[in-house]
Amino acid sequence: MTFCIKCGKELPEGAQFCSVCGKKTQINVNRENELPISEIIGSSFKPSMNIGNFLIIFLPMLLLFMTSLYLAPQMFLLIVHNMSAIETSAIGLAEFVLSLLGMVSILVGTLSLYFLFCIYQAGVVIHNIGNRISGESKPYTQSLRMGFSRYPSIFVAAFLLSVLSILVGSIRYIGWLLNLIISCAFLLVYQTVIIDLKGFADGFKRSIEYLRNYTASYIIVYIVMIIIGGTIAIIGLIPIVIAVIALIPKLFGVLSGGQTTEILLEMAKIFSNPVLYVASILTCIIWTINILYTGYGIPTKLYLEIKKQISS
């Protein structure tokens, strides 16, 4: 099954031109290595960085970090303070479980809201980056509205990608490789849905067609994006590592010979460390830049460059 690389229309076998838009098909035509890979990677950073894009990613991420850091020691201390009471029947097990579930539900709820907001976030940021790369000066409010209008299609793409990633990720030995293949296939779906206002099905077809017609360039950009993104993500962990490294020897000492209560108390101390809060802010800043550049900037530039090649 073949689709037009310009309008996405399904083409009959052997067609030389699209019956809808008239674009010449790419059957037996080698279009490899036509994309300026270095330009795609190098020129994606600046259009991705603007205060609106930064804040819409940074603030929810920071809220998630702070909520987790606040609740984790509370849960550890709750367990410690109630262990002896449970053993002596001073409080019931059900009462303890309900208290613990209350904290867990807050954390799960925060994670769920963060996931749902990230879908809206993708629509806003990709639309804004697309405008900036194209040289169009449009108000940020237009991108904010676009995030809402394209939410259903983006949600379907994000949901299916998440489900597929979970399913194939559980496959032993090759799950990680299958996840990379799936994310590569989905790489330009969001851009098609947001920039060209396509539905999920049409967006996925177009993403696959671009992958087929620009295989080498597409995969090279994807691999470079993964390498850059992974490197920046690891760099982002450095502040947190520095914040807790002085406490790690004591934690290992407790783990090797301490009781459960001592281990939980030590864990609570680590998560309550004020330095860890500061380190988390730095980590969120670095990861926000990483998401803007490698998560949204490079794929959007790649998508627009392919569109430019097709229309030329």
C-alpha positions as CSV (number, residue, x, y, z in Angstrom):
1,M,0.0,0.0,0.0
2,T,1.4,3.4,-1.1
3,F,0.4,6.9,-0.2
4,C,1.1,10.3,-1.8
5,I,4.0,11.9,0.1
6,K,2.4,15.3,-0.4
7,C,-1.3,14.9,0.4
8,G,-1.4,11.4,1.9
9,K,-3.9,10.0,-0.6
10,E,-3.8,6.2,-1.1
11,L,-2.3,5.4,-4.5
12,P,-3.2,2.5,-6.7
13,E,-0.4,0.0,-7.5
14,G,2.0,1.4,-10.1
15,A,0.7,4.9,-10.1
16,Q,3.1,7.5,-11.4
17,F,1.1,10.6,-10.2
18,C,-1.3,11.3,-7.4
19,S,-4.9,11.6,-8.8
20,V,-5.7,14.3,-6.1
21,C,-2.8,16.7,-6.1
22,G,-0.9,15.6,-9.2
23,K,2.4,15.0,-7.2
24,K,4.8,12.6,-8.9
25,T,5.1,9.4,-6.9
26,Q,8.5,8.2,-5.6
27,I,8.3,4.7,-7.0
28,N,11.7,3.5,-7.9
29,V,13.1,6.9,-7.3
30,N,16.0,7.2,-4.8
31,R,15.5,10.3,-2.7
32,E,18.1,9.3,0.0
33,N,20.6,11.7,1.4
34,E,18.8,14.7,0.0
35,L,18.0,16.1,3.5
36,P,20.5,18.5,5.0
37,I,21.1,16.5,8.2
38,S,23.6,18.8,9.8
39,E,21.3,21.8,9.2
40,I,18.3,20.0,10.7
41,I,20.3,19.2,13.9
42,G,22.1,22.5,14.1
43,S,19.3,24.9,13.3
44,S,16.6,23.3,15.5
45,F,17.8,24.7,18.8
46,K,17.2,28.4,18.5
47,P,13.6,28.2,17.2
48,S,12.8,25.8,20.0
49,M,13.8,28.2,22.8
50,N,11.3,30.8,23.8
51,I,10.0,31.8,27.2
52,G,6.5,30.5,26.5
53,N,7.7,27.1,25.4
54,F,10.1,26.9,28.3
55,L,7.6,27.7,31.0
56,I,4.9,25.4,29.6
57,I,7.3,22.5,30.0
58,F,9.3,23.6,33.0
59,L,6.5,24.5,35.5
60,P,4.5,21.3,35.3
61,M,7.7,19.2,35.5
62,L,8.9,21.2,38.5
63,L,5.5,20.7,40.2
64,L,5.7,16.9,39.6
65,F,9.2,16.8,41.1
66,M,8.3,18.9,44.2
67,T,5.1,16.9,44.8
68,S,7.1,13.6,44.6
69,L,9.9,15.0,46.9
70,Y,7.3,16.1,49.5
71,L,5.2,13.0,49.5
72,A,8.0,10.4,49.5
73,P,9.4,11.1,53.0
74,Q,5.8,11.5,54.3
75,M,5.0,8.0,53.1
76,F,8.3,6.6,54.6
77,L,7.6,8.3,58.0
78,L,4.0,7.1,58.0
79,I,5.1,3.5,57.6
80,V,7.8,3.9,60.3
81,H,5.5,5.6,62.8
82,N,2.7,3.0,62.3
83,M,4.7,-0.2,62.2
84,S,4.9,-0.7,65.9
85,A,1.3,0.5,66.4
86,I,0.1,-2.1,63.9
87,E,2.1,-4.9,65.7
88,T,0.5,-3.9,69.1
89,S,-2.9,-3.4,67.5
90,A,-2.9,0.2,68.6
91,I,-4.3,1.0,65.1
92,G,-5.9,-1.2,62.6
93,L,-4.2,-2.3,59.4
94,A,-7.1,-1.0,57.4
95,E,-6.7,2.5,58.8
96,F,-3.0,2.5,58.0
97,V,-3.5,1.2,54.5
98,L,-6.1,4.0,53.8
99,S,-3.7,6.7,55.0
100,L,-1.0,5.3,52.8
101,L,-3.3,5.0,49.8
102,G,-4.4,8.6,50.3
103,M,-0.8,9.7,49.7
104,V,-0.3,7.3,46.8
105,S,-3.4,8.5,45.1
106,I,-2.2,12.1,45.3
107,L,1.0,11.1,43.6
108,V,-0.8,8.9,41.0
109,G,-3.2,11.8,40.3
110,T,-0.4,14.2,39.9
111,L,1.3,11.9,37.4
112,S,-1.9,11.4,35.5
113,L,-2.6,15.1,35.2
114,Y,1.0,15.6,34.1
115,F,0.6,13.1,31.3
116,L,-2.6,14.7,30.1
117,F,-1.1,18.2,30.2
118,C,1.9,17.0,28.3
119,I,-0.4,16.1,25.4
120,Y,-1.7,19.7,25.3
121,Q,1.9,20.9,25.8
122,A,3.0,19.0,22.7
123,G,0.3,20.8,20.6
124,V,1.3,24.2,21.8
125,V,5.1,23.8,21.5
126,I,5.2,22.1,18.1
127,H,2.8,24.7,16.6
128,N,5.0,27.5,18.0
129,I,8.3,25.9,16.9
130,G,6.8,25.3,13.4
131,N,5.8,29.0,13.1
132,R,9.3,30.1,14.3
133,I,11.1,27.8,11.9
134,S,8.9,28.9,9.0
135,G,9.7,32.5,9.9
136,E,6.0,33.3,10.7
137,S,5.5,35.8,13.6
138,K,2.3,34.7,15.1
139,P,1.0,35.4,18.7
140,Y,1.6,32.6,21.3
141,T,-2.1,32.6,22.1
142,Q,-2.7,31.0,18.7
143,S,-0.4,28.1,19.7
144,L,-2.3,27.9,23.0
145,R,-5.6,27.5,21.1
146,M,-4.1,25.0,18.7
147,G,-3.1,22.8,21.6
148,F,-6.8,22.6,22.6
149,S,-8.2,22.1,19.1
150,R,-5.8,19.3,18.2
151,Y,-5.9,17.6,21.6
152,P,-8.1,14.6,20.6
153,S,-5.9,13.5,17.8
154,I,-2.7,14.1,19.8
155,F,-4.2,12.1,22.7
156,V,-4.9,9.2,20.4
157,A,-1.3,9.2,19.2
158,A,0.1,9.5,22.7
159,F,-2.2,6.8,24.1
160,L,-1.4,4.3,21.4
161,L,2.3,5.0,21.6
162,S,2.2,4.5,25.4
163,V,0.3,1.3,25.1
164,L,2.5,-0.1,22.4
165,S,5.6,0.9,24.3
166,I,4.4,-0.9,27.4
167,L,3.4,-4.0,25.5
168,V,6.6,-4.4,23.5
169,G,8.8,-3.2,26.3
170,S,7.8,-6.3,28.3
171,I,9.3,-8.6,25.6
172,R,12.5,-10.1,26.9
173,Y,15.8,-9.0,25.4
174,I,14.4,-7.1,22.4
175,G,11.8,-5.0,24.0
176,W,14.1,-1.9,24.1
177,L,14.8,-2.3,20.3
178,L,11.1,-2.6,19.4
179,N,10.4,0.5,21.5
180,L,13.0,2.4,19.4
181,I,11.4,1.2,16.2
182,I,7.9,2.2,17.3
183,S,9.0,5.6,18.5
184,C,10.8,6.1,15.1
185,A,7.6,5.2,13.2
186,F,5.7,7.7,15.4
187,L,8.3,10.4,15.2
188,L,6.5,12.8,12.8
189,V,2.9,11.9,13.7
190,Y,2.5,14.9,16.1
191,Q,3.9,17.3,13.5
192,T,1.4,16.1,10.9
193,V,-1.5,16.3,13.3
194,I,-0.6,19.8,14.6
195,I,1.0,21.6,11.6
196,D,-1.1,20.1,8.8
197,L,-4.3,19.5,10.8
198,K,-4.5,15.8,9.9
199,G,-6.2,13.1,12.0
200,F,-4.2,10.5,13.7
201,A,-4.7,7.8,11.0
202,D,-3.6,10.2,8.2
203,G,-0.8,11.5,10.3
204,F,0.6,8.0,11.0
205,K,0.3,7.1,7.3
206,R,2.2,10.2,6.3
207,S,4.9,9.6,8.9
208,I,5.5,6.1,7.6
209,E,5.6,7.3,4.0
210,Y,8.2,9.9,4.9
211,L,10.2,7.2,6.6
212,R,10.0,5.0,3.5
213,N,11.0,7.7,1.1
214,Y,13.7,9.3,3.2
215,T,14.9,6.2,5.1
216,A,18.6,6.9,5.5
217,S,18.3,10.6,6.4
218,Y,15.2,10.0,8.6
219,I,17.0,7.3,10.6
220,I,20.3,9.2,10.9
221,V,18.4,12.2,12.3
222,Y,16.5,9.9,14.7
223,I,19.7,8.3,16.0
224,V,21.5,11.6,16.4
225,M,18.4,12.9,18.3
226,I,18.5,9.9,20.6
227,I,22.2,10.3,21.3
228,I,21.9,14.1,22.0
229,G,18.8,13.6,24.1
230,G,20.2,10.8,26.1
231,T,23.4,12.7,26.8
232,I,21.6,15.8,28.0
233,A,19.3,13.7,30.1
234,I,22.3,12.1,31.9
235,I,23.9,15.6,32.4
236,G,20.6,16.7,33.9
237,L,20.9,14.0,36.6
238,I,24.3,15.3,37.8
239,P,22.9,18.0,40.2
240,I,20.7,15.3,41.9
241,V,23.7,12.9,42.1
242,I,25.8,15.7,43.7
243,A,23.0,16.5,46.2
244,V,22.7,12.9,47.5
245,I,26.2,11.5,47.0
246,A,27.3,12.4,50.6
247,L,24.3,10.4,52.0
248,I,24.8,7.3,49.8
249,P,27.6,5.7,52.0
250,K,25.4,5.9,55.1
251,L,22.4,4.6,53.2
252,F,24.4,1.6,52.0
253,G,25.5,1.0,55.5
254,V,22.0,0.9,56.7
255,L,20.9,-1.3,53.9
256,S,23.6,-3.9,54.6
257,G,22.7,-4.3,58.3
258,G,19.9,-2.0,59.4
259,Q,16.3,-2.8,60.2
260,T,13.4,-1.8,58.0
261,T,12.6,1.2,60.2
262,E,16.2,2.5,60.0
263,I,16.2,2.1,56.2
264,L,13.0,4.0,55.8
265,L,14.1,6.8,58.1
266,E,17.3,7.2,56.1
267,M,15.4,7.3,52.9
268,A,13.1,10.0,54.4
269,K,16.2,12.1,55.3
270,I,17.5,11.9,51.7
271,F,14.2,13.0,50.2
272,S,13.8,15.8,52.8
273,N,17.3,17.2,52.1
274,P,16.8,20.9,51.0
275,V,19.8,20.6,48.7
276,L,17.9,17.9,46.7
277,Y,15.1,20.5,46.1
278,V,17.6,22.9,44.6
279,A,19.2,20.2,42.6
280,S,15.8,19.2,41.2
281,I,15.2,22.7,39.9
282,L,18.5,22.6,38.0
283,T,17.6,19.1,36.7
284,C,14.2,20.4,35.5
285,I,15.8,23.3,33.7
286,I,18.2,21.0,31.8
287,W,15.5,18.5,31.0
288,T,13.2,21.2,29.7
289,I,15.9,22.4,27.3
290,N,16.4,18.8,26.3
291,I,12.7,18.2,25.6
292,L,12.4,21.5,23.6
293,Y,15.4,20.7,21.4
294,T,15.4,17.0,20.9
295,G,11.8,16.1,21.7
296,Y,10.1,18.9,19.7
297,G,12.6,21.1,17.8
298,I,14.5,18.4,15.8
299,P,11.5,16.4,14.7
300,T,9.6,19.6,13.7
301,K,12.6,20.8,11.6
302,L,12.9,17.4,10.0
303,Y,9.2,17.4,9.1
304,L,9.2,20.9,7.6
305,E,12.4,20.1,5.7
306,I,10.8,17.0,4.1
307,K,7.7,19.1,3.2
308,K,10.0,21.6,1.6
309,Q,11.7,18.9,-0.4
310,I,8.4,17.5,-1.5
311,S,6.9,20.9,-2.6
312,S,10.0,21.9,-4.5
